[in-house]
Amino acid sequence: MLTVTVTYDTGNAPSFTGQISQAAQIWNGAAACERRPGSLVAASSARRARRG
């Protein structure tokens, strides 16, 4: 059996913290919108729930 060890230097790797932060804000905003009574998303969800 041959064992191979692979190493990776993250020193030059790109950072996606800005994109991750923005995506989290969009996600959290959408979740808050869905919980808000009378919102379009809440109304759509209610219709889907009634249809089964």
C-alpha positions as CSV (number, residue, x, y, z in Angstrom):
1,M,0.0,0.0,0.0
2,L,1.3,3.4,-1.0
3,T,0.8,6.4,1.3
4,V,0.8,9.9,-0.2
5,T,0.8,13.0,1.9
6,V,-0.6,16.2,0.3
7,T,0.0,19.6,1.8
8,Y,-1.6,22.8,0.9
9,D,-0.3,26.3,1.7
10,T,-3.3,28.6,2.4
11,G,-1.0,31.7,2.5
12,N,-1.9,32.7,-1.0
13,A,-5.5,31.3,-1.0
14,P,-8.3,33.8,-1.7
15,S,-10.5,34.9,1.2
16,F,-14.2,34.8,0.7
17,T,-15.2,36.4,4.0
18,G,-16.9,39.3,2.2
19,Q,-19.0,37.1,0.0
20,I,-19.9,34.8,2.9
21,S,-20.9,37.8,5.0
22,Q,-23.1,39.2,2.2
23,A,-24.7,35.8,1.6
24,A,-25.5,35.5,5.3
25,Q,-27.1,39.0,5.3
26,I,-29.3,38.0,2.3
27,W,-30.3,34.7,3.8
28,N,-31.1,36.3,7.2
29,G,-33.1,39.1,5.5
30,A,-35.1,36.5,3.5
31,A,-35.8,34.5,6.7
32,A,-36.9,37.6,8.5
33,C,-39.2,38.5,5.6
34,E,-40.8,35.1,5.6
35,R,-41.6,35.4,9.3
36,R,-43.1,38.9,8.9
37,P,-47.0,38.6,8.7
38,G,-48.4,40.0,5.5
39,S,-45.1,39.6,3.5
40,L,-45.3,38.2,0.0
41,V,-43.1,35.3,1.1
42,A,-45.3,34.5,4.1
43,A,-48.4,34.7,1.9
44,S,-46.9,32.4,-0.6
45,S,-45.8,29.9,2.1
46,A,-49.3,29.9,3.5
47,R,-50.8,29.2,0.1
48,R,-48.4,26.3,-0.4
49,A,-49.2,24.9,3.1
50,R,-52.9,25.0,2.4
51,R,-52.5,23.1,-0.9
52,G,-50.6,20.4,0.9
